[in-house]
Amino acid sequence: MNQFVIIVAGGSGSRMGSEMPKQFLPVGGLPILMHTIRRFRLYSADLKPILVLPEAQIPVWEDLCRTHQFAEPVEVTPGGASRFQSVRNGLSRIPSEEGLVAVHDGVRPFVTTDMIRNGFETAARTGSAVTCVPLKDSARLLHPDGRSEAVDRTQYRLIQTPQTFQLALFRNAFLTPEQPFFTDCASVVEYAGFPITLIDGAYENIKITTPEDLVWAESFLVER
């Protein structure tokens, strides 16, 4: 089946405390986003990523590609006002009606080829494959009145990307009107009435968001 990946990178860098958008910050001397793209190209040289960026950031990305002589084939398209709209813009760049599409956060540079492969293979069988990890810490449910109660953490999962889907199903799901509770593609697909299959992610598949994440990422690269 045809395989595609939409890489969404719309961060501003506010939580990172940086003027530079977080996807462009260097890790190991290379912008985070370039590490992410190379992970998918390592999985398959035939996979051409569709990169969704805020329109104002596209010239910055082009400058970075020239600076780092980054020649991986990537199609760049402007994003929208929300993640939902950005993914839909990326989806519109896929010419095929059939196949599989993965959606991945641009600032998750440590996704593995095994994780990507498992996503495509599982989605081919079941329609969807959403990576996740179990909770490590105890968790409590917070009520509006300030009370809290312990919950069974074994019943919960932390959701990651990539999230991979059969293309026809995914197109159908993104015909639905945007809702305020859409936090990822899985929530869109579930709202459209399609089941979600969870697959194993990895704790190192972090979303680099804060300065502490950046320090951890540098250390992780050195150890590898």
N, C-alpha and C positions, 0 to 999 in steps of 0.2 A: 504494500500500500504506500502511496505517496506520504511522505512525512514532512511536516513543517514545524517551525518554532517561532513564536512571537515573544520577543524579549521586551518587557515593559520597564522603562527607566524614566520615571517622572519625578524623582526626588529633588528637593530644593536645597538640602543641606542644613535646614534649620535645627534639627535635633542633633546634628553633628557639630553645630556651632561653627560652621564653615560657610564662607561666601561661595565657594565652589560647590556645585551640586555633588552629592555624595558618590554618584556613579562614576564621576570623573576623578575622584581622589585616588592617589597612587597607593598600591600595595605591592611591595616587592619591585618598585620602580615602574610599574605599569598601571594605568587606570583600571579600577575594579571592573568596569564594564568589558574591557578587553579580555580579562581573565575569563569572564562568564561566557563570552562569545566563543572563545577557544575551547571551552569544555564541550560545547555542543558540536563544534567542528571536529573535535577529537573523536566524538561518538561516531560521526559520519561526515566525510568530506563532501558528500552530496547534499547535505542539509544546509540550506541557505537561510540564515536567520533574517527575520523581519524585525528591525529595531524601531521601537516607538519612543520618540523623544518629544518633549515640549519644543515647539517650533523655534523659539528663541535660542534653544540650546544646540540646534543642529550645526550652526557654524562653529561652535566650540568643539563639538565632536569631530568635525572635519579637520580642524586645526590639530587636534590631538592625534588623529590618524596620520597626518603628515609628519608631525613631530616624532612619533614612535614608529614610523614606517609600517603602520598596521594595514596590511593589504588583504585581510580576510574579506571574502565577498559578503557584504551585508546590505540589505535594502533598508533604507531609512525612511520613515514616514512620520508626519507630525501627530502628536497625541491630542487628546481632547481635554475637557475640563475635569474629568474624573477617570478613574481606572477603567470603569465600564466602557466609557466612550473611547479611551485609548486602545483597549483590546479590540473593540469593534472596528476602529480605524485600521489596526493591524490585520484583522480578519479580512477586511475588504481588499487587501493586497494579495491575497491567496487566490490564484486563478482557478485552482482545481475545485470541483464539487465533491469529490470523494477523497478519502485518505484520513490521516491523523494529524492533529495539531497539538503541540505542547505550548503552554504559556508559562513563562518563567520571569522571576524578578531579576532585573539587571544587576542588583547588588547582592545576589547569592552566587558568588564566584566559585564555591567549593562543591557544587553539584558534581556527582560522579557519572561516568559513562554507564555504569551498571544501573544506577537510578534512572537515568534517561531511557535506557533500553527497557527496563522493567515497566516504565510508564507507557511506552509505545506498545509493548507486547500485551500488557493488561488491558489497555484501552481498546486494542483490536478485538479482544475477546468479549469485553463487558460493556464497552461504550465510554468508560471513564476510568481514570487512574489518578488519584490525588495523594501526593506524598504527605506523610505525617510522622510524628514521633510521640511516644508516651510522655506524660508529665513526669518529671523527676521529683518535684517538690509536692508537699501537701497543698491542697487547694481549699478555699472557702468561698461560698456563695454569699455575696453581699446584697442585702435587701434595701429597698428605698428608705426604710426608717432607721437605717444604720446598723441593724442587727446582722449577724453573719452566722453561717452554719457550715460545718465540715461536709465535704462531698467526697465520694469515692473516686479518687483520681484515676483508678484503672478504667473508668467508664469514659474518660475524656482523652482527646488527642490534640496536639498542637499542629496546626496545618502549615505546610510549607508549599513551595513550588519545586519542580514543575508539576503542573496540573495538565493532564493529557486527555484528549477527547477524540471520539470519531468526528470527523469534520462536518458531516451532514447534521448530526445531532447538535453540534456546537453552533452551527449557523442558525438552526431552528431556535435554540435557546436565546441567542442574542437578538432575536426579533422582538422579544418581550420588552415592554417599557422599563426603563431604569427605575430601581427601587432604592430607597435610602439605606437599606440593610444589606445591599450587595457589597461585600468586603473582598470577595475573590471570585474567580470563575466558577468554583464549585457551588457557591451560593446562587449564582445565576442559573446554572444548569439544573440544580435541585428545584428552584422556584418554577422552572419551566416544566417540571414533572418528570425529570429523568433521574434514575438512581445514581448514587455516588459510590464508587469502589475506592477504598483506602488501600494504599500500599506503603511499605516501609520507606521512610526518609532516613536522615542521619542527623545527629546533633551538631556535627561540624558544618552542615549545610545551612549556616546562619545567614540571616539578612543583615547586612552591615548597615547599621542605623546610627549608632552612637560612637563617641570617641573610644569607649572601652572595646567595642566590636572591632574597631580599626587596629588597636593594639593586639588583640587576640589574633586577627587575621595575619598580621605581620609575623607573629610568633609561629603560627601554624604553617606558613609558607617556609619558614626557616627549618622547621622540624621535618618537613617533607623533603 
